[in-house]
Amino acid sequence: MRNIVLLFGMFASLLAAEESSPALPAITRENFVPATTGQAAKPKDVRLWKVSVTALAAANALDVHSSWGKHELNSVLSNSSGKFGGQGALLKAGVQGGLLGLEYLISRGHPSGKVYRVLSVINFSAAGVIGGVAAHNYTIPRR
């Protein structure tokens, strides 16, 4: 569990460093190539997407914490004894990393505000569902 918290902290610090790093260019309209709609991404759309990524990471971290050591119904995430553990946590982190990598590639290829808003809705929706599962998991006692 400690490793998951450290991983989440590293991810959050990378997002914060990206905004404040002088080596990275500032987010301006000139940095973006206009998409097919002709609307360049606004900094507020990019910030909304980053907040949604953080919400999704937090929901996944809560889900991992709420499931750790309990009986896991999903056989892909369970270990040989049927409990959720490190193997399931790594798999969940890999799926989230793949999703975020795909979103990054999509937004890099089509950096319009509409794309960032759609990706934000997807992330917030997934965070809500995963957060609901985590809340349910906290009601189940450990055996």
Contact map, one row per residue, 1 for C-alpha under 8 A:
11111000000000000000000000000000000000000000000000000000000000011001000000000000000000000000000000000000000000000000000000000000000000000000000
11111100000000000000000000000000000000000000000000000000000000000000000000000000000000000000000000000000000000000000000000000000000000000000000
11111110000000000000000000000000000000000000000000000000000000000000000000000000000000000000000000000000000000000000000000000000000000000000000
11111111000000000000000000000000000000000000000000000000000010000000000000000000000000001000000000000000000000000000000000000000000000000000000
11111111100000000000000000000000000000000000000000000000000010000000000000000000000000000000000000000000000000000000000000000000000000000000000
01111111110000000000000000000000000000000000000000000000000000000000000000000000000000000000000000000000000000000000000000000000000000000000000
00111111111000000000000000000000000000000000000000000000000000000000000000000000000000000000000000000000000000000000000000000000000000000000000
00011111111100000000000000000000000000000000000000000000110010000000000000000000000000000000000000000000000000000000000000000000000000000000000
00001111111110000000000000000000000000000000000000000000000000000000000000000000000000000000000000000000000000000000000000000000000000000000000
00000111111111000000000000000000000000000000000000000000000000000000000000000000000000000000000000000000000000000000000000000000000000000000000
00000011111111100000000000000000000000000000000000000000000000000000000000000000000000000000000000000000000000000000000000000000000000000000000
00000001111111110000000000000000000000000000000000000100000000000000000000000000000000000000000000000000000000000000000000000000000000000000000
00000000111111111000000000000000000000000000000000000000000000000000000000000000000000000000000000000000000000000000000000000000000000000000000
00000000011111111100000000000000000000000000000000000000000000000000000000000000000000000000000000000000000000000000000000000000000000000000000
00000000001111111110000000000000000000000000000001000000000000000000000000000000000000000000000000000000000000000000000000000000000000000000000
00000000000111111111000000000000000000000000000000000000000000000000000000000000000000000000000000000000000000000000000000000000000000000000000
00000000000011111111100000000000000000000000000000000000000000000000000000000000000000000000000000000000000000000000000000000000000000000000000
00000000000001111111100100000000000000000000000000000000000000000000000000000000000000000000000000000000000000000000000000000000000000000000000
00000000000000111111100101000000000000000000000000000000000000000000000000000000000000000000000000000000000000000000000000000000000000000000000
00000000000000011111110000000000000000000000000000000000000000000000000000000000000000000000000000000000000000000000000000000000000000000000000
00000000000000001111111100000000000000000000000000000000000000000000000000000000000000000000000000000000000000000000000000000000000000000000000
00000000000000000001111110000000000000000000000000000000000000000000000000000000000000000000000000000000000000000000000000000000000000000000000
00000000000000000000111110000000000000000000000000000000000000000000000000000000000000000000000000000000000000000000000000000000000000000000000
00000000000000000110111111000000000000000000000000000000000000000000000000000000000000000000000000000000000000000000000000000000000000000000000
00000000000000000000011111100000000000000000000000000000000000000000000000000000000000000000000000000000000000000000000000000000000000000000000
00000000000000000010000111110000000000000000000000000000000000000000000000000000000000000000000000000000000000000000000000000000000000000000000
00000000000000000000000011111010000000000010000000000000000000000000000000000000000000000000000000000000000000000000000000000000000000000000000
00000000000000000000000001111111000000000110000000000000000000000000000000000000000000000000000000000000000000000000000000000000000000000000000
00000000000000000000000000111111000000011100000000000000000000000000000000000000000000000000000000000000000000000000000000000000000000000000000
00000000000000000000000000011111100000000000000000000000000000000000000000000000000000000000000000000000000000000000000000000000000000000000000
00000000000000000000000000111111100000000000000000000000000000000000000000000000000000000000000000000000000000000000000000000000000000000000000
00000000000000000000000000011111110000011000000000000000000000000000000000000000000000000000000000000000000000100000000000000000000000000000000
00000000000000000000000000000111111000010000000000000000000000000000000000000000000000000000000000000000000001100000000000000000000000000000000
00000000000000000000000000000001111111111000000000000000000000000000000000000000000000000000000000000000000001110000000000000000000000000000000
00000000000000000000000000000000111111110000000000000000000000000000000000000000000000000000000000000000000001110000000000000000000000000000000
00000000000000000000000000000000011111100000000000000000000000000000000000000000000000000000000000000000000000000000000000000000000000000000000
00000000000000000000000000000000011111100000000000000000000000000000000000000000000000000000000000000000000000010000000000000000000000000000000
00000000000000000000000000000000011111110000000000000000000000000000000000000000000000000000000000000000000000000000000000000000000000000000000
00000000000000000000000000000000011111111000000000000000000000000000000000000000000000000000000000000000000000011000000000000000000000000000000
00000000000000000000000000001001111001111100000000000000000000000000000000000000000000000000000000000000000000111000000000000000000000000000000
00000000000000000000000000001001010000111110110000000000000000000000000000000000000000000000000000000000000000111101000000000000000000000000000
00000000000000000000000000011000000000011111110000000000000000000000000000000000000000000000000000000000000000011000000000000000000000000000000
00000000000000000000000000110000000000001111111000000000000000000000000000000000000000000000000000000000000000000000000000000000000000000000000
00000000000000000000000000000000000000000111111100000000000000000000000000000000000000000000000000000000000000000000000000000000000000000000000
00000000000000000000000000000000000000001111111110000000000000000000000000000000000000000000000000000000000000001001100000000000000000000000000
00000000000000000000000000000000000000001111111111000000000000000000000000000000000000000000000000000000000000001001000000000000000000000000000
00000000000000000000000000000000000000000011111111100000000000000000000000000000000000000000000000000000000000000000000000000000000000000000000
00000000000000000000000000000000000000000001111111110000000000000000000000000000000000000000000000000000000000000001100100000000000000000000000
00000000000000000000000000000000000000000000111111111000000000000000000000000000000000000000000000000000000000000001101100000000000000000000000
00000000000000100000000000000000000000000000011111111100000000000000000000000000000000000000000000000000000000000000000000000000000000000000000
00000000000000000000000000000000000000000000001111111110000000000000000000000000000000000000000000000000000000000000000000000000000000000000000
00000000000000000000000000000000000000000000000111111111000000000000000000000000000000000000000000000000000000000000000110110000000000000000000
00000000000000000000000000000000000000000000000011111111100000000000000000000000000000000000000000010000000000000000000100110000000000000000000
00000000000100000000000000000000000000000000000001111111110000000000000000000000000000000000000000000000000000000000000000000000000000000000000
00000000000000000000000000000000000000000000000000111111111000000000000000000000000000000000000000000000000000000000000000110010000000000000000
00000000000000000000000000000000000000000000000000011111111100000000000000000000000000000000000000000000000000000000000000110110000000000000000
00000001000000000000000000000000000000000000000000001111111110000000000000000000000000000000000100000000000000000000000000000010000000000000000
00000001000000000000000000000000000000000000000000000111111111000000000000000000000000000000000000000000000000000000000000000010000000000000000
00000000000000000000000000000000000000000000000000000011111111100000000000000000000000000000000000000000000000000000000000000011011001000000000
00000000000000000000000000000000000000000000000000000001111111110000000000000000000000000001100000000000000000000000000000000010011000000000000
00011001000000000000000000000000000000000000000000000000111111111000000000000000000000000000000000000000000000000000000000000000000000000000000
00000000000000000000000000000000000000000000000000000000011111111100000000000000000000000000000000000000000000000000000000000000001001000000000
00000000000000000000000000000000000000000000000000000000001111111110000000000000000000000000000000000000000000000000000000000000011011101000000
10000000000000000000000000000000000000000000000000000000000111111111000000000000000000001000000000000000000000000000000000000000000001000000000
10000000000000000000000000000000000000000000000000000000000011111111000000000000000000000000000000000000000000000000000000000000000000000000000
00000000000000000000000000000000000000000000000000000000000001111111000000000000000000000000000000000000000000000000000000000000000001101100000
00000000000000000000000000000000000000000000000000000000000000111111111100000000000100000000000000000000000000000000000000000000000001001100000
10000000000000000000000000000000000000000000000000000000000000011111110000000000001110000000000000000000000000000000000000000000000000000000000
00000000000000000000000000000000000000000000000000000000000000000011111000000000001110000000000000000000000000000000000000000000000000000000010
00000000000000000000000000000000000000000000000000000000000000000011111100000000001100000000000000000000000000000000000000000000000000000000011
00000000000000000000000000000000000000000000000000000000000000000010111110000100011100000000000000000000000000000000000000000000000000000000000
00000000000000000000000000000000000000000000000000000000000000000010011111101100011100000000000000000000000000000000000000000000000000000000000
00000000000000000000000000000000000000000000000000000000000000000000001111100100010000000000000000000000000000000000000000000000000000000000000
00000000000000000000000000000000000000000000000000000000000000000000000111111100000000000000000000000000000000000000000000000000000000000000000
00000000000000000000000000000000000000000000000000000000000000000000000111111110010000000000000000000000000000000000000000000000000000000000000
00000000000000000000000000000000000000000000000000000000000000000000000001111100000000010000000000000000000000000000000000000000000000000000000
00000000000000000000000000000000000000000000000000000000000000000000000101111110000110111010000000000000000000000000000000000000000000000000000
00000000000000000000000000000000000000000000000000000000000000000000001111111111111110110000000000000000000000000000000000000000000000000000000
00000000000000000000000000000000000000000000000000000000000000000000000000101111111110110000000000000000000000000000000000000000000000000000000
00000000000000000000000000000000000000000000000000000000000000000000000000000111111000000000000000000000000000000000000000000000000000000000000
00000000000000000000000000000000000000000000000000000000000000000000000000000111111000000000000000000000000000000000000000000000000000000000000
00000000000000000000000000000000000000000000000000000000000000000000001110100111111100000000000000000000000000000000000000000000000000000000000
00000000000000000000000000000000000000000000000000000000000000000001111100000111111110000000000000000000000000000000000000000000000000000000000
00000000000000000000000000000000000000000000000000000000000000000011111100001110011111111000000000000000000000000000000000000000000000000000000
00000000000000000000000000000000000000000000000000000000000000000001100000001110001111111000000000000000000000000000000000000000000000000000000
00000000000000000000000000000000000000000000000000000000000000000000000000000000000111111100000000000000000000000000000000000000000000000000000
00000000000000000000000000000000000000000000000000000000000000000000000000001110000111111110000000000000000000000000000000000000000000000000000
00000000000000000000000000000000000000000000000000000000000000000000000000011110000111111111000000000000000000000000000000000000000000000000000
00010000000000000000000000000000000000000000000000000000000000010000000000001000000111111111100000000000000000000000000000000000000000000000000
00000000000000000000000000000000000000000000000000000000000000000000000000000000000001111111110000000000000000000000000000000000000000000000000
00000000000000000000000000000000000000000000000000000000000000000000000000001000000000111111111000000000000000000000000000000000000000000000000
00000000000000000000000000000000000000000000000000000000000100000000000000000000000000011111111100000000000000000000000000000000000000000000000
00000000000000000000000000000000000000000000000000000000000100000000000000000000000000001111111110000000000000000000000000000000000000000000000
00000000000000000000000000000000000000000000000000000000000000000000000000000000000000000111111111000000000000000000000000000000000000000000000
00000000000000000000000000000000000000000000000000000000000000000000000000000000000000000011111111100000000000000000000000000000000000000000000
00000000000000000000000000000000000000000000000000000000100000000000000000000000000000000001111111110000000000000000000000000000000000000000000
00000000000000000000000000000000000000000000000000000000000000000000000000000000000000000000111111111000000000000000000000000000000000000000000
00000000000000000000000000000000000000000000000000000000000000000000000000000000000000000000011111111100000000000000000000000000000000000000000
00000000000000000000000000000000000000000000000000000000000000000000000000000000000000000000001111111110000000000000000000000000000000000000000
00000000000000000000000000000000000000000000000000001000000000000000000000000000000000000000000111111111000000000000000000000000000000000000000
00000000000000000000000000000000000000000000000000000000000000000000000000000000000000000000000011111111100000000000000000000000000000000000000
00000000000000000000000000000000000000000000000000000000000000000000000000000000000000000000000001111111110000000000000000000000000000000000000
00000000000000000000000000000000000000000000000000000000000000000000000000000000000000000000000000111111111000000000001000000000000000000000000
00000000000000000000000000000000000000000000000000000000000000000000000000000000000000000000000000011111111100000000000000000000000000000000000
00000000000000000000000000000000000000000000000000000000000000000000000000000000000000000000000000001111111110000000000000000000000000000000000
00000000000000000000000000000000000000000000000000000000000000000000000000000000000000000000000000000111111111100000000000000000000000000000000
00000000000000000000000000000000000000000000000000000000000000000000000000000000000000000000000000000011111111110011000000000000000000000000000
00000000000000000000000000000000000000000000000000000000000000000000000000000000000000000000000000000001111111100000000000000000000000000000000
00000000000000000000000000000000000000000000000000000000000000000000000000000000000000000000000000000000111111100000000000000000000000000000000
00000000000000000000000000000000111000000000000000000000000000000000000000000000000000000000000000000000011111110010000000000000000000000000000
00000000000000000000000000000001111000011000000000000000000000000000000000000000000000000000000000000000011111111011000000000000000000000000000
00000000000000000000000000000000011010111100000000000000000000000000000000000000000000000000000000000000001001111111000000000000000000000000000
00000000000000000000000000000000000000111100110000000000000000000000000000000000000000000000000000000000000000111111100000000000000000000000000
00000000000000000000000000000000000000001000000000000000000000000000000000000000000000000000000000000000000000011111110000000000000000000000000
00000000000000000000000000000000000000000000000000000000000000000000000000000000000000000000000000000000001001111111111000000000000000000000000
00000000000000000000000000000000000000001000110110000000000000000000000000000000000000000000000000000000001000111111111100000000000000000000000
00000000000000000000000000000000000000000000100110000000000000000000000000000000000000000000000000000000000000001111111110000000000000000000000
00000000000000000000000000000000000000000000000000000000000000000000000000000000000000000000000000000000000000000111111111000000000000000000000
00000000000000000000000000000000000000000000000010000000000000000000000000000000000000000000000000000010000000000011111111100000000000000000000
00000000000000000000000000000000000000000000000110011000000000000000000000000000000000000000000000000000000000000001111111110000000000000000000
00000000000000000000000000000000000000000000000000010000000000000000000000000000000000000000000000000000000000000000111111111000000000000000000
00000000000000000000000000000000000000000000000000000000000000000000000000000000000000000000000000000000000000000000011111111100000000000000000
00000000000000000000000000000000000000000000000000011011000000000000000000000000000000000000000000000000000000000000001111111110000000000000000
00000000000000000000000000000000000000000000000000011011000000000000000000000000000000000000000000000000000000000000000111111111000000000000000
00000000000000000000000000000000000000000000000000000000000000000000000000000000000000000000000000000000000000000000000011111111100000000000000
00000000000000000000000000000000000000000000000000000001000000000000000000000000000000000000000000000000000000000000000001111111110000000000000
00000000000000000000000000000000000000000000000000000011111100000000000000000000000000000000000000000000000000000000000000111111111000000000000
00000000000000000000000000000000000000000000000000000000001000000000000000000000000000000000000000000000000000000000000000011111111100000000000
00000000000000000000000000000000000000000000000000000000000000000000000000000000000000000000000000000000000000000000000000001111111110000000000
00000000000000000000000000000000000000000000000000000000001100100000000000000000000000000000000000000000000000000000000000000111111111000000000
00000000000000000000000000000000000000000000000000000000001101100000000000000000000000000000000000000000000000000000000000000011111111100000000
00000000000000000000000000000000000000000000000000000000000000000000000000000000000000000000000000000000000000000000000000000001111111110000000
00000000000000000000000000000000000000000000000000000000000000100000000000000000000000000000000000000000000000000000000000000000111111111000000
00000000000000000000000000000000000000000000000000000000001001110110000000000000000000000000000000000000000000000000000000000000011111111100000
00000000000000000000000000000000000000000000000000000000000000100100000000000000000000000000000000000000000000000000000000000000001111111110000
00000000000000000000000000000000000000000000000000000000000000000000000000000000000000000000000000000000000000000000000000000000000111111111000
00000000000000000000000000000000000000000000000000000000000000100110000000000000000000000000000000000000000000000000000000000000000011111111000
00000000000000000000000000000000000000000000000000000000000000000110000000000000000000000000000000000000000000000000000000000000000001111111100
00000000000000000000000000000000000000000000000000000000000000000000000000000000000000000000000000000000000000000000000000000000000000111111100
00000000000000000000000000000000000000000000000000000000000000000000000000000000000000000000000000000000000000000000000000000000000000011111110
00000000000000000000000000000000000000000000000000000000000000000000000000000000000000000000000000000000000000000000000000000000000000000111111
00000000000000000000000000000000000000000000000000000000000000000000110000000000000000000000000000000000000000000000000000000000000000000001111
00000000000000000000000000000000000000000000000000000000000000000000010000000000000000000000000000000000000000000000000000000000000000000000111
